[in-house]
Amino acid sequence: MSRIGQDHAIWTAEETETLIEWLEEPENLRKIKKGSGISKKPIISEIASKFPTKAPLKVGYKYDNLLKAYREAVKLNSQSGWGLTAKDLDIGKRALRGMLSANKQFINIQKKKFK
């Protein structure tokens, strides 16, 4: 499939921030919740009106991606360490110290070789 002639929607940080601010407004949060009775199409149209240079389809993609990232972040935030115990964390710290120590020794050996 050729990509020639396709528009690529590059979102600036300001545009992304504007979209996030729209999503954070209480009235808009109410609209996007399941069971609100408002379908996705009018929501995308309302958001797209804030971005005249973006096609509504591209706005819809950005909207979907932001909501997906938000849901993933909420899911990760509700987890506690992903099953790591204090012992696992301690072993990881010692392994990291060992790798740093070995790396430092390697660098010192290389410096001595090239003096």
VENKAFEN-V11431 format. One record per helix or strand. SS is the DSSP state (H for helix, E for strand). FROM is the first residue (numbers start at 1). TO is the last residue. Records with the same first field share a line. If there is no record, write none. Layout:
SS->FROM-TO ; FROM-TO
This chain:
H->13-24 ; 26-32 ; 40-48 ; 56-77 ; 81-83 ; 86-113
